[in-house]
Amino acid sequence: MTPDDLDFFADKSLSNRKNARMNSPTTGLRVASVIFALFFLGHLLRLITHASVMLGSYHVPMWPSVVALIVAGLLSIWMWQLSSLRGIA
């Protein structure tokens, strides 16, 4: 067993300093915001192109995409605004 193998058991405070950017709430909120924005764009594309969605033999109407578009857009904006607040990271 080498000293590098023992890094797995390192003190939590040491590992936080190594990965400070990955442990940042700002980074997490921005990643979540981008993911919600991608969902927003996907539903927007479905509404613009009138793409048909079938689940088995069931044809999914357009109104769930309208609801999902609104929810994903609001969550994306909200997460981005939260990530821009001072004092969280």
C-alpha positions in Angstrom: 0.0 0.0 0.0 1.5 3.3 -1.1 0.8 6.8 0.4 -1.2 7.6 -2.6 -3.6 4.7 -1.8 -4.3 6.3 1.5 -5.6 9.5 -0.1 -9.0 7.7 -0.2 -9.0 7.9 3.6 -7.7 11.5 3.7 -9.3 14.0 6.1 -12.4 15.6 4.5 -11.0 19.1 4.9 -8.0 18.1 2.7 -10.2 16.7 0.0 -12.4 19.8 0.0 -9.4 22.0 -0.7 -8.3 19.9 -3.7 -11.8 20.0 -5.2 -13.0 23.4 -4.1 -14.6 24.2 -7.5 -16.5 20.9 -7.6 -17.9 21.4 -4.1 -19.1 24.9 -4.8 -22.9 25.5 -4.5 -22.5 28.0 -7.3 -21.2 25.4 -9.7 -24.0 22.9 -8.7 -26.7 25.5 -9.2 -25.3 26.6 -12.6 -25.1 23.0 -13.8 -28.7 22.4 -12.7 -29.7 25.6 -14.5 -28.1 24.5 -17.7 -29.7 21.1 -17.5 -33.2 22.7 -17.0 -32.4 25.0 -19.9 -31.7 22.0 -22.2 -35.1 20.5 -21.2 -36.7 23.9 -22.0 -35.1 23.9 -25.4 -36.1 20.4 -26.1 -39.8 21.1 -25.3 -39.6 24.3 -27.3 -38.3 22.4 -30.3 -41.1 19.9 -30.0 -43.7 22.7 -29.9 -42.2 24.5 -32.9 -41.8 21.4 -35.0 -45.1 19.8 -33.8 -43.1 16.6 -33.3 -45.3 13.6 -32.5 -44.5 11.5 -29.4 -45.9 8.0 -29.0 -45.7 5.9 -25.8 -46.7 2.5 -27.0 -49.9 3.0 -28.8 -50.7 6.3 -27.0 -50.2 9.6 -28.7 -49.0 12.2 -26.2 -50.7 15.6 -26.7 -48.8 18.9 -26.9 -50.1 20.4 -23.7 -47.7 18.4 -21.4 -44.8 20.0 -23.3 -46.3 23.4 -22.7 -46.4 22.7 -18.9 -42.9 21.2 -19.0 -41.6 24.2 -21.0 -42.9 26.6 -18.4 -41.6 24.6 -15.4 -38.2 24.0 -16.9 -37.8 27.6 -18.0 -38.7 28.9 -14.5 -36.4 26.4 -12.8 -33.6 27.3 -15.0 -33.9 31.0 -14.4 -34.4 30.5 -10.6 -31.3 28.2 -10.3 -29.2 30.7 -12.3 -30.3 33.6 -10.1 -29.6 31.6 -6.9 -26.1 30.9 -8.3 -25.5 34.6 -8.8 -26.2 35.5 -5.1 -23.2 36.6 -3.1 -22.2 34.7 0.0 -23.3 31.2 -1.0 -19.8 30.0 -2.1 
